[in-house]
Structures are given as structure tokens and as C-alpha cells.
Amino acid sequence: MNTKRNYISLTFFSLIASFFFCINIHSTTASVIGSSIPRSSLIAPQSDIIQWKYKTINGILYKRQYNYTTNKWIGNWVKA
């Protein structure tokens, strides 16, 4: 009977202690927190989306680059 009471007491106090001694977990990694690298440099900028546009004038094929990110033409029409 004494062994059963000790087992129940130990289990009870273990549960109570687990509530008081919780471990906090953060979403950031330890290497980022302790490093001297600025947080803004960890984000890499994305490049613009640039593609060639084509047109035909009097049977001659021309091409010109277009920036889809800024919706602007780049350079002049050149023969392809």
C-alpha cells in the first residue's frame, strides 16, 4: 500500500512540476539571433520578369525586351 501511495505521489508531483518548468520554443533559429548579419540581408530580392516581344514589319522580324514587372519597354526594336 505504501509503494502504491509513493507511486501516485511521484506521478502527481511530476505532473505539477512539468507545468512550472515549461520550455519556451521560438520560431527563429539560434544562429540567426546570435549572428551579426542584419535581418534585412537575409531576404533575397527577386529579379524582374523580362521577356522578348516580337513583331513583323514588311516581312522583317523585329524584337524588343519588355519588363512585365514594371510594364515598361526596354531598349529599341532591333532586327531578330
N, C-alpha and C positions, 0 to 999 in steps of 0.2 A: 504494500500500500504506500509505503514511504517512497519507493522508487517511482511509482506512478505519479505521485504528487510532485516529485522533483522534475520529472519529465514534463509535466503540464506547466509547472512554474518556469522552467527553462524556455519552453516554447513561447509562453506568454511574454516573457521579458525580451526574448529575441524579436518578436513582432513589434513590441513597443519601441525597442532600440532602433529597428530598421526605419521607423518613421522619423526619428530625431536625427539620424545620421545619413541623410539622403545625399546622393552625389548629383551635383548640377552638371548638366551637359549642354554645351553651347553649340550653335550651328557653325561657328567659324573654327578653322583649324588652328592648332597651336603655332605652326610655322608662320602663318600669316600674321598672327597677333604679335609675335616676338620679333618679326623681321623689320628691317629698316626701309623696306620698299613701300613707297606711298600707295595707298589703296587705289588711287585713280589709275596707276600704271598697270594694275592687274587686269584691267578691262581693255581688250584689244579693239581698236576701231575697225569698222568694216569698210571695205572699198566700195566705190560707186559701181553701178551696173552700166557698163559701156559696151555697145554693140554697133556693128556696121549696118548702115542702111544703104540700099541700092536703088538706082533708077536708070532708065534707059532714055537717052535723048538722041533722036536721029540714028538709031541703031548702035550708039556708043554707050557702053555700060560705065556708069559713074558710081562712086561710093563715098560715104561720109560717115564719120562716127557720131553717135547720138548717146548722150548721157541720160539714162532712164531715171536715175535718182533725182537729178535736178531738172529734168525735162528741158535740156538745152543741147544745141548742136555744138560739136567740137570740130574746129577746123573748117576747111572748104571742101567742095566737091572735087574729087580727083578721078582720073580715069582708072578703072579697075584692071 
